[in-house]
């Protein structure tokens, strides 16, 4: 119970940007309960915030080793793998999350992103379509679907995805620029 109190104190410090204080509190939780998977997960978040990617990866790995069903740690491991361009690892982590939480729109979108980077376009489209099916206003998923349709030469579908994304996020200027570029590419007046 005391380890949980220390972990919660660390989480509170993390929320206000006191990363050093969060790190100390969470290390205190782990010292009390070395097998407390959630504390290792939180340590991974703090270390990532501190710029210690290797330490974050180790802490997240420890969390998953201690509790293989801790999908939040697996999700973070997938994010790190994606940012480090280790797409095969990212796919594995997001698939593990989806085994536990099948309708996790963020995991589906990020899985689609990793698959798209690996040129596994059909699989990427299925994951992204599913993410949009769960959350129709998911702007990033729609942007990636538009890219897939653009690459395939289906400019009408690309435009439809961008229009839906722009409707969901009207202040997202990048979408309007991309859509304008698409119209120029098509030769629209």
LUMVO-991100 format. One record per residue (C-alpha): x, y, z negated; residue in one letter. Coordinates in pm, whole numbers, padded with zeros to 5 digits. Each point is the difference from the previous one (the first is absolute). Example, Ala and Ser with C-alpha at 12.3 -4.5 7.8 and 13.67 -1.06 7.14 Angstrom:
LUMVO-991100
       px       py       pz   type
    01230   -00450   -00780      A
    00137    00344    00066      S
//
This chain:
LUMVO-991100
       px       py       pz   type
    00000    00000    00000      X
    00285    00239   -00081      X
    00159   -00071    00339      X
   -00329    00103    00165      X
    00003    00326   -00199      X
    00355    00071    00119      X
   -00095   -00086    00360      X
   -00305    00231   -00018      X
    00220    00279   -00138      X
    00234   -00057    00294      X
   -00290    00012    00243      X
   -00121    00328   -00154      X
    00348    00149    00036      X
    00019   -00126    00359      X
   -00331    00173    00076      X
    00138    00339   -00108      X
    00333   -00044    00177      X
    00213   -00073   -00307      X
    00186   -00283    00171      X
    00283   -00022   -00254      X
   -00250   -00021   -00286      X
   -00206   -00255    00190      X
    00311   -00207    00068      X
    00096   -00003   -00367      X
   -00350   -00089   -00119      X
   -00038   -00284    00250      X
    00345   -00139   -00078      X
   -00115    00003   -00363      X
   -00305   -00206    00096      X
    00219   -00251    00183      X
    00237   -00021   -00299      X
   -00297   -00094   -00219      X
   -00158   -00239    00252      X
    00249   -00106    00272      X
   -00263   -00209    00180      X
   -00255    00281    00026      X
   -00049    00012    00378      X
   -00192    00328    00006      X
    00287    00179   -00175      X
    00240   -00126    00267      X
   -00243    00126    00265      X
   -00013    00344   -00164      X
    00379   -00002   -00026      X
    00011   -00056    00375      X
   -00222    00303    00059      X
    00214    00218   -00228      X
    00327   -00113    00153      X
   -00135    00070    00346      X
   -00104    00349   -00115      X
    00353    00048   -00134      X
    00146   -00098    00338      X
    00135   -00336   -00119      X
   -00134   -00219    00281      X
    00210   -00302   -00091      X
   -00106    00023   -00365      X
   -00362    00043    00108      X
    00020   -00309    00222      X
    00151   -00203   -00285      X
   -00269    00110   -00246      X
   -00281   -00074    00245      X
    00152   -00338    00080      X
    00014   -00075   -00373      X
   -00367    00099   -00035      X
   -00102   -00239    00277      X
    00220   -00278   -00140      X
   -00170    00039   -00337      X
   -00350    00032    00146      X
   -00030   -00111    00365      X
   -00359    00130    00016      X
    00096    00356   -00097      X
   -00112    00136    00335      X
    00084    00362   -00085      X
    00369   -00097   -00025      X
   -00022   -00190    00328      X
   -00163    00303    00162      X
    00286    00223   -00116      X
    00254   -00257    00123      X
   -00174    00013    00338      X
    00018    00379    00004      X
    00371   -00006   -00078      X
    00063   -00260    00269      X
   -00197    00207    00251      X
    00193    00318   -00085      X
    00326   -00191    00032      X
   -00113   -00136    00338      X
    00003   -00359   -00125      X
   -00323   -00072    00183      X
   -00005   -00378   -00040      X
    00030    00041   -00380      X
   -00272    00266    00004      X
   -00234   -00232    00190      X
    00057   -00275   -00257      X
   -00072    00229   -00294      X
   -00314    00154    00150      X
   -00128   -00344    00098      X
    00054   -00111   -00362      X
   -00202    00300   -00121      X
   -00277   -00083    00247      X
   -00018   -00359   -00122      X
   -00089    00141   -00342      X
   -00204    00303    00115      X
   -00125   -00071    00355      X
   -00173    00336    00050      X
    00294    00220   -00105      X
   -00015    00266    00273      X
    00342    00146   -00080      X
    00167   -00342    00015      X
   -00174   -00067    00332      X
    00111    00334    00145      X
    00358   -00046   -00114      X
    00001   -00360    00123      X
   -00117    00135    00336      X
    00279    00258   -00008      X
    00267   -00264   -00064      X
   -00141   -00228    00268      X
   -00011    00288    00247      X
    00367    00075   -00071      X
    00075   -00366    00079      X
   -00193    00027    00332      X
   -00261   -00246   -00126      X
   -00265    00228    00142      X
   -00302   -00233    00003      X
    00051   -00092   -00367      X
    00058    00367   -00086      X
   -00324    00097    00171      X
   -00195   -00265   -00193      X
    00138    00123   -00333      X
   -00064    00365    00086      X
   -00351   -00074    00131      X
   -00074   -00177   -00327      X
    00134    00296   -00202      X
   -00228    00236    00197      X
   -00288   -00243   -00048      X
    00046    00032   -00375      X
    00063    00375    00006      X
   -00127    00164    00322      X
    00164    00332   -00091      X
    00348   -00154   -00038      X
    00195    00256    00201      X
    00339   -00174    00007      X
   -00152   -00329    00116      X
   -00188    00180    00276      X
    00318    00183    00109      X
    00180   -00332    00033      X
   -00291   -00152    00190      X
    00011    00298    00235      X
    00370   -00068    00056      X
   -00073   -00364    00084      X
   -00270    00101    00250      X
    00227    00267    00148      X
    00282   -00251    00049      X
   -00244   -00234    00172      X
   -00114    00279    00230      X
   -00350    00017   -00146      X
   -00008    00376   -00039      X
   -00376    00014   -00058      X
    00023   -00226   -00306      X
    00310    00185   -00122      X
   -00193    00327    00023      X
   -00301   -00152   -00177      X
    00220   -00111   -00293      X
    00164    00342   -00020      X
   -00339    00171    00013      X
   -00128   -00219   -00285      X
    00315    00072   -00200      X
   -00032    00375    00064      X
   -00364   -00008   -00109      X
    00100   -00176   -00322      X
    00294    00236   -00063      X
   -00077    00329    00178      X
    00289    00183   -00171      X
    00260   -00252    00119      X
    00163    00220    00266      X
    00223   -00281    00129      X
   -00309   -00187    00123      X
   -00114    00295    00207      X
    00346    00035    00153      X
    00018   -00370    00086      X
   -00347    00015    00148      X
    00094    00306    00205      X
    00312   -00180    00126      X
   -00218   -00296    00097      X
   -00233    00226    00197      X
    00299    00158    00178      X
    00132   -00349    00078      X
   -00338   -00092    00151      X
   -00002    00322    00202      X
   -00311    00138   -00169      X
   -00066    00369    00057      X
//
